[in-house]
């Protein structure tokens, strides 16, 4: 009986060892077949580092409704590119596009009122503030942290991600547009004028051009915002936040930085800075003066670069605004007027797929910016792009691209939040260009509006 028992035990043990060996061989084989070669492994690691692995949510088939701009090449092409890249990265996600109406957000606000907001929608600051108050927009702070989105942005464009309350409600793709002081290099050289670094140099240049029969600065001052840009350029030589501080009620137009800027504009105007009738000159007239080589300088936004490059080629450049002395010039070199605000792809707080919608919104914003930078030839994007450009930047655009990481920006007049101040600074800045308006009157009129708006 003991022999049979011993024999049975040995038999069972042998069977177990055989099965175990067989299983180990299968597991080893499976592991070998699943493990890539060293080169394939390196490629996989590179791919993983280049694009974060989709979350568990992105593995499920899901359809997301998206409300986005899709009306011309400037909006269709980057959207199509971003959507195609999304299909590669998250193949289980399907986007259902609802084309954004050109109606200042009315259709989207109607969706919100009816409780039919799409999962993802493009939002500017007005939409963000309106939907924040009505609890129709998802606060994205946790997703910004989870996705490391701040690390993907330029420090100079952080204002497009974070609102005044310190939170994020949209993933941005557009950067800060800026006002620039363009100049014609050929006209400067022909008149032996070096790009000015000090205010005294600029004043002397204006007098030189005027004496030579050249319009020193062309402006379409029939519109008020360019006048605000010119004024703010001088403010930012000593106060980097410029008109933004006035807009927030944190400074007065009678403060030294602001009053001095008004005095400088007036002095330049009296020295012959502008063509006759500048405050009734429209954009086409002002642009023609500059592009035809009849004006040495021109104030406009960076969007002017493309058209003026076509007209002037390598003669085009932009100046860093002169300051009190060369040390102040260097210190304030990257203080730019203009700017942007929080905007981009937002997520409905009522979406049934908040987690994946937030991931998709972040992904689309990055790819949208990527396309704009590499294939549309604009460096005005919020997120860093490491890919080479397909459309080479002209020299002036390349200068701007190089400056963007170091920029500090203020705001354009249309981006101001205080309506009474906005109206006052527009009127007062335009009046500075007439030569019949004092710096004291400027300060008084603007300060009055600031006080009334409190």
C-alpha positions in Angstrom: 0.0 0.0 0.0 2.9 2.3 0.9 4.6 1.4 -2.4 1.5 2.3 -4.4 1.1 5.5 -2.5 4.7 6.5 -3.1 4.4 5.6 -6.8 1.3 7.7 -7.1 2.9 10.7 -5.4 5.9 10.5 -7.7 3.7 10.3 -10.8 1.7 13.3 -9.7 4.8 15.3 -9.0 6.3 14.5 -12.4 3.1 15.6 -14.1 3.1 18.9 -12.2 6.7 19.6 -13.2 6.0 18.8 -16.8 3.0 21.1 -16.9 4.9 23.8 -15.2 7.8 23.5 -17.7 5.4 23.6 -20.6 3.7 26.8 -19.2 7.0 28.5 -18.6 8.0 27.7 -22.2 4.8 29.2 -23.5 5.1 32.3 -21.4 8.7 32.8 -22.5 7.7 32.3 -26.2 4.9 34.8 -25.8 7.2 37.3 -24.1 9.8 36.9 -26.9 7.2 37.4 -29.6 5.7 40.4 -27.8 9.1 42.0 -27.0 10.3 44.2 -30.0 13.9 44.3 -31.1 16.1 46.9 -29.4 15.6 49.3 -32.3 11.9 48.8 -32.3 11.8 49.3 -28.5 13.7 52.6 -28.9 11.2 53.8 -31.5 8.3 52.9 -29.3 9.8 54.8 -26.4 10.3 57.8 -28.6 6.7 57.7 -29.7 5.5 57.4 -26.2 7.6 60.4 -25.1 6.4 62.4 -28.1 2.7 61.9 -27.4 1.2 60.9 -24.1 -0.6 57.5 -23.9 -4.4 57.9 -24.2 -6.2 57.4 -21.0 -8.5 54.4 -20.4 -11.4 56.6 -21.4 -9.9 57.1 -24.9 -10.0 53.4 -25.5 -13.8 53.4 -25.6 -15.6 54.3 -28.8 -17.1 57.7 -28.3 -18.6 60.5 -30.4 -18.0 64.1 -29.4 -19.8 67.1 -30.8 -17.6 70.0 -31.5 -18.5 73.6 -32.3 -15.6 75.2 -34.2 -14.6 77.8 -36.8 -14.5 76.3 -40.3 -15.1 79.0 -42.9 -11.8 79.6 -44.8 -8.3 78.2 -45.3 -7.1 79.9 -42.2 -9.7 77.9 -40.1 -10.5 74.8 -42.3 -6.9 73.7 -42.9 -5.7 73.7 -39.3 -8.9 72.1 -38.1 -8.7 69.3 -40.7 -5.0 68.7 -39.8 -5.8 68.6 -36.0 -8.8 66.2 -36.6 -6.6 63.9 -38.8 -3.9 63.8 -36.1 -6.5 63.0 -33.5 -7.7 60.1 -35.5 -4.2 58.6 -35.5 -3.7 59.2 -31.7 -7.2 58.4 -30.5 -8.8 56.2 -33.2 -11.9 55.4 -31.1 -12.9 59.1 -30.9 -15.2 60.5 -33.6 -15.8 64.2 -33.9 -19.1 65.6 -35.1 -18.5 69.1 -36.4 -21.0 71.9 -36.0 -19.6 74.9 -37.9 -19.4 78.0 -35.8 -21.6 80.9 -36.9 -20.2 84.4 -37.4 -22.6 85.9 -34.9 -20.5 87.0 -31.9 -21.4 83.9 -30.0 -25.2 84.1 -30.2 -25.8 80.6 -31.5 -23.5 79.1 -28.8 -25.3 81.1 -26.1 -28.6 79.8 -27.5 -27.3 76.2 -27.2 -26.4 76.9 -23.6 -29.9 78.3 -22.8 -31.5 75.3 -24.4 -29.2 72.8 -22.6 -27.7 71.5 -25.9 -24.1 72.6 -25.7 -21.7 70.5 -27.7 -19.0 68.6 -25.8 -16.2 70.9 -27.1 -16.6 74.5 -28.4 -14.3 77.4 -29.2 -14.6 80.1 -26.6 -13.3 83.7 -26.2 -13.2 85.6 -23.0 -16.8 86.8 -23.4 -18.0 83.2 -23.7 -15.8 82.1 -20.9 -17.1 84.8 -18.5 -20.8 84.3 -19.6 -20.7 80.5 -19.3 -18.7 80.6 -16.1 -21.4 82.5 -14.4 -24.1 80.1 -15.7 -22.1 77.0 -14.9 -22.0 75.9 -18.6 -18.2 75.6 -19.0 -15.9 73.1 -17.3 -13.0 74.4 -15.2 -9.9 72.7 -16.7 -7.3 73.2 -14.0 -7.0 69.5 -13.1 -6.6 68.6 -16.8 -4.0 71.4 -17.4 -2.0 69.8 -14.6 -2.6 66.2 -15.6 -1.6 66.8 -19.3 1.3 69.1 -18.4 -0.2 71.8 -20.6 1.6 74.7 -19.0 4.9 73.2 -19.8 3.9 73.2 -23.5 3.2 77.0 -23.5 5.5 80.0 -24.0 5.8 81.9 -20.7 4.8 85.0 -22.7 1.4 83.4 -23.7 0.4 82.2 -20.3 -2.2 85.0 -20.3 -4.1 83.0 -22.9 -4.6 80.1 -20.6 -5.3 81.5 -17.2 -8.1 84.0 -16.5 -8.1 86.7 -13.9 -9.7 84.4 -11.3 -6.6 82.1 -11.6 -8.4 79.2 -13.4 -8.4 77.8 -16.9 -11.5 77.3 -19.0 -10.1 76.7 -22.5 -7.0 75.3 -24.1 -5.5 78.1 -26.2 -3.9 77.8 -29.7 -3.6 81.5 -30.6 -0.9 83.6 -29.1 -0.6 87.3 -28.5 -1.1 89.6 -31.4 1.1 92.7 -31.1 1.3 96.3 -32.3 4.6 97.0 -34.2 6.5 100.1 -35.2 7.4 99.1 -38.8 10.1 100.9 -40.7 11.6 101.1 -44.2 15.3 100.3 -44.0 16.0 101.8 -47.3 14.5 105.2 -46.4 16.4 105.2 -43.1 19.7 104.5 -44.9 19.1 107.0 -47.6 18.7 109.7 -45.0 21.6 108.5 -42.8 19.2 107.7 -40.0 20.1 104.8 -37.7 17.3 102.8 -36.0 16.7 105.0 -32.9 17.3 103.6 -29.4 16.5 106.7 -27.4 13.6 109.1 -27.5 16.0 111.9 -28.4 17.2 109.9 -31.4 13.6 109.3 -32.5 12.7 113.0 -32.3 15.8 113.8 -34.3 14.8 111.2 -36.9 11.3 112.7 -37.3 12.8 116.1 -37.9 15.3 114.7 -40.5 12.6 112.9 -42.4 10.3 115.9 -42.3 13.0 118.2 -43.7 13.7 115.7 -46.5 10.0 115.7 -47.6 9.4 112.1 -46.2 6.4 111.4 -44.0 8.0 110.2 -40.8 5.1 108.0 -39.6 2.0 106.8 -41.5 -1.1 106.0 -39.4 -4.7 105.3 -40.2 -5.8 107.4 -37.2 -9.4 107.6 -38.4 -9.7 104.4 -36.4 -8.9 105.0 -32.7 -7.1 101.8 -31.7 -3.9 102.6 -33.6 -3.7 105.9 -31.6 -4.0 103.8 -28.4 -1.2 101.5 -29.7 1.2 104.4 -30.3 0.5 105.9 -26.9 0.9 102.6 -25.2 4.2 102.0 -26.9 5.7 104.9 -25.0 4.0 104.0 -21.7 5.6 100.5 -21.8 9.1 102.0 -21.9 8.8 102.5 -18.1 5.6 100.6 -17.2 5.5 97.1 -18.8 1.8 96.6 -18.1 0.9 99.8 -19.9 -2.8 100.5 -20.4 -3.8 97.3 -18.6 -3.0 98.9 -15.3 -5.4 101.8 -16.2 -8.0 99.3 -17.3 -7.9 97.5 -14.0 -7.9 100.8 -12.0 -4.5 100.1 -10.6 -2.9 103.3 -12.0 -3.9 106.8 -13.1 -3.2 108.6 -16.4 -1.7 111.4 -14.3 1.0 109.0 -13.0 4.5 109.8 -14.3 4.8 106.9 -16.8 1.4 107.7 -18.4 1.6 111.5 -18.5 5.1 111.4 -19.9 4.0 109.1 -22.7 1.3 111.7 -23.6 3.8 114.5 -23.6 6.1 112.5 -25.9 3.4 111.8 -28.4 2.4 115.5 -28.5 6.0 116.6 -28.9 6.5 114.2 -31.8 3.3 115.3 -33.5 4.3 119.0 -33.2 7.7 118.0 -34.8 5.9 116.7 -37.9 5.5 113.0 -37.1 2.2 112.5 -39.0 0.9 113.4 -42.5 -1.7 116.1 -42.7 -5.2 114.8 -41.9 -3.9 111.7 -40.1 -7.1 111.5 -38.0 -9.2 111.2 -41.1 -6.9 108.8 -42.9 -8.1 105.2 -43.5 -6.1 102.0 -43.6 -5.8 101.8 -47.4 -4.4 105.4 -47.6 -2.0 104.9 -44.7 -0.7 101.5 -45.9 -0.2 102.9 -49.4 2.0 105.7 -48.1 4.3 103.2 -46.4 4.3 100.5 -49.0 5.0 103.0 -51.8 8.1 104.3 -50.0 6.6 107.7 -49.0 6.6 107.1 -45.3 9.5 106.0 -43.1 7.5 104.2 -40.5 4.0 102.7 -40.0 2.0 101.6 -37.0 -0.1 98.4 -37.3 -0.5 94.9 -35.9 1.9 92.1 -36.8 -0.6 90.9 -39.4 0.8 93.7 -41.6 4.0 91.7 -42.1 2.8 89.6 -45.0 1.4 92.4 -47.1 4.2 94.8 -46.5 6.8 92.1 -47.2 5.2 91.6 -50.6 5.6 95.4 -51.2 8.9 96.1 -49.6 10.7 92.7 -49.4 13.9 92.9 -47.2 13.5 96.6 -46.8 10.8 95.9 -44.2 11.7 95.7 -40.5 10.2 96.7 -37.1 11.8 98.9 -34.4 12.0 98.2 -30.7 10.5 101.3 -29.3 13.0 103.9 -28.2 13.3 104.8 -24.5 15.0 107.5 -22.3 18.5 106.1 -22.8 20.2 102.9 -24.1 20.0 101.1 -20.8 16.3 101.7 -20.6 15.9 100.7 -24.2 17.5 97.3 -23.5 15.5 96.8 -20.3 12.2 97.5 -22.1 13.1 96.0 -25.5 10.6 93.1 -25.2 7.7 95.1 -23.7 5.2 95.0 -26.5 1.8 96.7 -26.8 -1.1 94.6 -27.9 -1.8 91.1 -26.6 -4.5 88.5 -26.3 -6.6 86.9 -23.7 -8.0 83.5 -22.6 -9.5 81.6 -25.5 -9.4 78.3 -27.3 -11.1 74.9 -27.1 -13.4 74.7 -24.0 -15.5 71.8 -22.7 -19.2 71.8 -21.6 -19.7 71.2 -17.9 -22.7 69.1 -18.9 -20.8 66.7 -21.3 -21.3 63.0 -20.6 -17.6 62.5 -21.6 -15.8 65.3 -19.7 -12.5 63.4 -19.2 -12.0 62.5 -22.8 -13.4 65.8 -24.1 -10.8 67.6 -22.1 -8.0 65.4 -23.5 -9.3 65.9 -27.0 -9.7 69.7 -26.5 -6.0 69.9 -25.4 -4.8 67.7 -28.2 -6.7 69.7 -30.9 -5.4 73.0 -29.6 -1.8 71.8 -29.8 -2.2 70.4 -33.3 -4.1 73.5 -34.5 -1.2 75.7 -33.3 1.3 73.2 -34.9 -0.3 73.6 -38.3 -0.6 77.4 -38.1 3.1 77.6 -37.2 4.6 75.1 -39.6 2.3 75.4 -42.6 0.5 78.8 -42.4 3.7 80.8 -41.6 2.6 82.4 -38.4 4.5 82.3 -35.1 1.5 83.8 -33.2 0.6 80.6 -31.4 0.2 79.8 -27.7 2.0 76.5 -27.5 5.6 75.6 -28.4 6.2 74.0 -31.8 9.4 72.0 -32.3 8.7 70.9 -35.9 10.4 72.7 -38.8 8.3 75.3 -40.8 7.1 74.2 -44.2 6.6 77.8 -45.2 9.7 79.8 -44.5 9.2 83.0 -42.4 10.2 86.2 -44.1 12.9 88.1 -42.1 10.5 90.3 -40.2 8.3 87.4 -39.3 11.4 85.5 -38.1 12.4 88.4 -36.0 9.0 88.3 -34.4 9.2 84.5 -33.9 12.6 85.0 -32.1 11.1 87.7 -29.9 8.0 85.8 -28.8 9.5 83.7 -26.0 10.8 86.9 -24.3 7.7 89.1 -24.8 5.7 90.9 -22.2 2.4 92.2 -23.6 -0.4 94.6 -22.6 -3.6 94.7 -24.6 -5.2 96.1 -27.7 -8.1 98.6 -27.1 -10.7 96.0 -28.1 -9.4 93.7 -25.4 -10.0 96.1 -22.5 -12.6 95.1 -20.0 -13.6 98.5 -18.6 -16.0 99.9 -21.1 -15.9 103.5 -19.8 -12.1 103.5 -19.7 -11.9 102.0 -23.2 -14.0 104.8 -24.7 -12.0 107.4 -22.8 -8.5 106.1 -23.8 -9.6 105.8 -27.4 -10.9 109.3 -27.6 -8.0 110.8 -25.7 -5.3 109.0 -27.6 -6.8 110.0 -30.9 -6.9 113.6 -29.7 -3.2 113.5 -28.8 -2.6 113.2 -32.6 -4.2 116.6 -33.4 -1.5 118.6 -31.7 -4.2 120.7 -30.0 -4.7 118.6 -26.9 -2.5 118.9 -23.8 -1.1 116.1 -21.6 -2.9 117.6 -18.6 -6.2 117.4 -20.4 -5.4 113.9 -21.5 -4.7 112.8 -17.9 -7.8 114.6 -16.6 -10.2 113.0 -19.1 -8.9 109.5 -18.7 -8.7 109.7 -14.9 -12.3 110.9 -14.8 -13.4 107.8 -16.7 -11.4 105.5 -14.5 -13.0 107.1 -11.4 -16.5 106.9 -12.8 -16.1 103.2 -13.6 -15.3 102.2 -10.0 
